[in-house]
Amino acid sequence: MPGVGTLRRMCRPWSAVRAPAIGNPRTLAASAHRGVVAIDVVTDSPSTWARLITDNFISLSISDAGEAFRASLRRCDLGDSVRLTVVGTDRSRVVRTARGVRRDGCDDVLLLAPILGPALVRQEGGETAVSPGAVSVHVAERPYELVFDRPNRVVVLQAPRRIVPSGELVSARRRLEAGGTRGAMASVFRAFATEVVAVEPGLSEREREELGHTAVELAVSVLSTSGPAPLGRRAVVAAAKAFVGERLADPDLTPETVAAAQGVSLRYLQLAFAEAGSSPGAYIRIERLRRSRRLLADPRCAGLSVAQVAHRVGYRDVNAFIRAFKRECSDTPGGWRAARRASGPERGSRW
């Protein structure tokens, strides 16, 4: 076994490159810039590569590598802990073991799209071949194995499971069936991911955040089995609206708390609502006023004061409620209630 040398280690965004010990490199290039990390190494020690990909993905082991083993990795960190990485290796076997699962406790979702060369995927007691134009999907909390019988290149999306919209997409059945499905969308994802990694040094923080969510949406589209994907931003808006409806009485309900509950950034939530011609804050306000009108018009709630109605729809300050109501309805809550009783049921209201 060759002696121990040094290699620059993969690092977290914005941090300096540091150097741990590895085995006898023959060539080396490493760099870190604004969240992208690039490394190119030739080594005859597969354990070196195992340490590098463990640092950059999850705990993995390498075996069945040839004597002259060459590997390269370029990683791009985006928003919400989403990561895109282009990896190239010679023939090898990559294993996520039960021990590795226990070691790091990671539950990220990983989507692997081959660029060059096929991969044999073993997981959940099944086996499937994945070639360029197809994908495989893995959950870090379960063991799996990738066998590359020739030089290969793949692009990998890694994202926290909390931001993947549907658990069904990462179920055992879905992981077994992913290989070979939605070839066209897999090709779109692959092209998008490789281009993002290539242009990453010029991206702003806001662009990183948006591209991170776009990468997850594309991955969801790749894994959807029929019809247009009912996920992505439309699903986030639907889930956010349901969340708001359940919590209108909470005075601490804000766009920020709605975004946090959906596991997305505030900026992403705003973009999602903007596509529907609204905003999170406007939706919360309109829904509070809509519910307040129902309470004011309901004979069963005739005993509720205006202040009590305000509190039931999430207003701490009754005067703030009255001002908001008057802006939307051109009347005070008390005046609107009295007019409603005098005129009978209202027809054709947008409320």
Residue pairs with C-beta under 8 A, 6 or more apart in sequence:
1 23
1 45
2 23
2 24
2 44
2 45
3 23
3 24
4 21
4 22
4 23
4 24
5 21
5 22
5 23
5 24
5 25
6 19
6 20
6 21
6 22
7 19
7 20
7 21
7 22
7 25
7 28
7 30
7 39
7 41
7 48
7 52
8 17
8 18
8 19
8 28
8 30
8 39
9 17
9 18
9 19
9 20
9 52
9 55
10 37
10 39
10 52
10 55
10 56
10 73
10 75
11 17
11 18
11 32
11 37
12 77
13 34
13 35
13 77
14 34
14 35
15 32
16 32
17 30
17 31
17 32
17 37
20 51
22 41
22 43
22 45
22 48
22 51
22 52
23 43
23 44
23 45
23 47
23 48
24 43
24 44
24 45
25 41
25 42
25 43
25 48
26 42
26 43
26 44
27 40
27 41
27 42
28 40
28 41
28 42
29 38
29 39
29 40
29 41
30 37
30 38
30 39
30 40
30 41
31 37
31 38
31 39
32 38
33 201
34 200
34 201
34 203
35 76
35 77
35 78
35 200
35 203
35 208
36 74
36 75
36 76
36 77
36 197
36 200
36 201
37 56
37 73
37 74
37 75
37 77
38 73
38 74
38 75
39 52
39 72
39 73
39 74
40 72
40 73
41 48
41 49
41 52
41 70
41 71
41 72
42 68
42 69
42 70
42 71
43 49
43 69
43 70
43 71
44 67
44 68
44 69
45 69
46 62
46 63
46 65
46 69
46 92
47 62
49 62
49 65
49 69
49 71
49 89
49 92
50 60
50 61
50 62
52 71
52 73
53 60
53 62
53 73
53 87
53 94
54 60
56 73
56 75
56 85
57 85
57 110
57 156
57 158
58 96
58 100
58 104
58 106
58 108
58 110
58 140
59 96
59 97
59 99
59 100
59 101
59 103
59 104
59 106
60 94
60 95
60 96
60 100
61 94
61 95
61 97
61 100
62 92
62 93
62 94
62 95
63 92
63 93
63 95
64 91
64 92
64 93
64 147
65 90
65 91
65 92
65 93
66 90
66 91
68 90
69 89
69 90
69 92
70 89
70 90
71 87
71 88
71 89
71 90
72 87
72 88
72 89
73 85
73 86
73 87
73 88
74 85
74 86
74 197
75 83
75 84
75 85
75 197
76 83
76 84
76 85
76 196
76 197
76 200
77 83
77 208
78 84
78 196
78 208
78 209
78 211
78 212
78 215
79 205
79 208
79 209
79 210
79 211
79 212
79 213
79 265
79 268
80 159
80 160
80 163
80 209
80 212
80 213
80 263
80 264
80 265
80 268
81 159
81 160
81 163
82 157
82 158
82 159
82 160
82 163
82 212
82 213
82 215
82 216
83 157
83 158
83 159
84 155
84 156
84 157
84 158
84 193
84 196
84 197
84 215
85 155
85 156
85 158
85 197
86 115
86 153
86 154
86 155
86 156
86 193
86 194
86 197
87 153
87 154
87 155
87 156
88 116
88 151
88 152
88 153
88 154
89 148
89 151
89 152
90 148
90 151
91 148
91 149
91 150
91 151
92 148
93 145
93 146
93 147
93 148
94 145
94 146
94 147
94 148
95 143
95 144
95 145
95 146
96 138
96 140
96 142
96 143
96 144
96 145
97 143
98 143
100 143
101 140
101 141
101 142
101 143
104 140
105 141
106 140
106 141
107 139
107 140
107 141
107 160
107 161
108 139
108 140
108 158
108 159
108 160
108 161
109 137
109 138
109 139
109 140
109 158
109 159
109 160
109 161
109 164
109 170
109 219
110 137
110 138
110 139
110 140
110 156
110 157
110 158
111 135
111 136
111 137
111 138
111 156
111 157
111 189
111 219
111 222
111 223
112 119
112 130
112 135
112 136
112 137
112 138
112 146
112 154
112 155
112 156
113 132
113 134
113 135
113 154
113 155
113 156
113 157
113 186
113 189
113 190
113 193
113 222
114 130
114 131
114 132
114 134
114 152
114 153
114 154
115 132
115 153
115 154
115 155
115 190
115 194
116 132
116 151
116 152
116 153
117 132
117 148
117 150
117 151
117 152
117 153
118 129
118 130
118 131
118 132
118 149
118 150
118 152
119 129
119 130
119 131
119 136
119 146
119 147
119 148
119 152
119 154
120 127
120 128
120 129
120 130
120 146
120 147
120 148
120 149
121 127
121 128
121 129
121 130
121 136
121 144
121 145
121 146
121 147
121 179
122 144
122 145
122 146
122 147
123 138
123 142
123 143
123 144
123 145
123 175
123 176
124 142
124 172
124 175
124 176
126 176
128 136
128 176
128 179
128 180
129 179
129 180
130 136
130 178
130 179
130 180
131 180
132 187
132 190
133 183
133 186
133 187
134 178
134 179
134 180
134 181
134 183
134 186
135 178
135 179
135 181
135 182
135 186
135 189
135 222
135 223
136 146
136 175
136 178
136 179
137 169
137 170
137 174
137 175
137 178
137 223
138 144
138 175
139 161
139 170
139 175
142 175
155 190
155 193
155 194
155 197
157 189
157 193
157 215
157 216
157 219
159 212
159 215
159 216
159 219
160 263
161 170
162 263
163 216
163 263
163 264
164 170
164 216
164 219
164 220
165 216
165 220
165 231
165 232
165 235
165 236
166 220
166 231
166 235
168 174
169 220
169 223
169 224
169 231
174 223
177 225
178 223
181 222
181 223
181 225
182 221
182 222
182 223
182 224
182 225
185 218
185 221
185 222
186 222
188 218
188 222
189 215
189 218
189 219
189 221
189 222
192 214
192 215
192 218
193 215
196 203
196 211
196 215
203 211
206 267
209 265
209 267
209 268
210 267
210 268
210 271
213 233
213 264
213 265
213 268
216 232
217 229
217 231
217 232
217 233
220 229
220 231
220 232
221 229
221 231
221 232
224 230
224 231
233 268
233 271
233 272
233 275
234 272
234 275
236 262
236 264
236 268
236 269
236 272
237 272
237 273
237 275
237 276
239 262
240 258
240 259
240 261
240 262
240 269
240 272
240 273
240 280
240 283
241 283
243 258
243 261
243 262
244 253
244 258
244 283
244 284
244 287
245 287
247 253
247 314
248 284
248 287
248 288
248 291
248 313
248 314
249 311
249 312
249 313
249 314
250 314
251 314
251 315
251 316
253 284
253 314
254 281
254 284
255 266
255 269
255 270
255 279
255 280
255 281
255 284
256 266
258 269
258 280
258 284
259 265
259 266
259 268
259 269
259 280
262 269
264 272
266 280
269 280
270 279
270 280
273 279
273 280
273 283
285 324
286 328
288 313
288 314
288 315
288 324
289 313
289 324
289 325
289 328
289 329
289 351
290 351
291 312
291 313
292 309
292 310
292 312
292 313
292 321
292 325
292 333
293 329
293 336
293 351
295 301
295 304
295 309
295 312
295 313
296 309
296 333
296 336
296 337
296 340
297 337
297 340
297 346
301 309
304 312
306 318
306 321
306 322
306 332
306 333
306 334
307 318
309 321
309 333
310 317
310 318
310 321
310 322
310 333
311 318
313 321
315 321
315 324
321 333
322 332
322 333
325 331
325 332
325 333
325 336
326 332
329 336
331 339
340 346
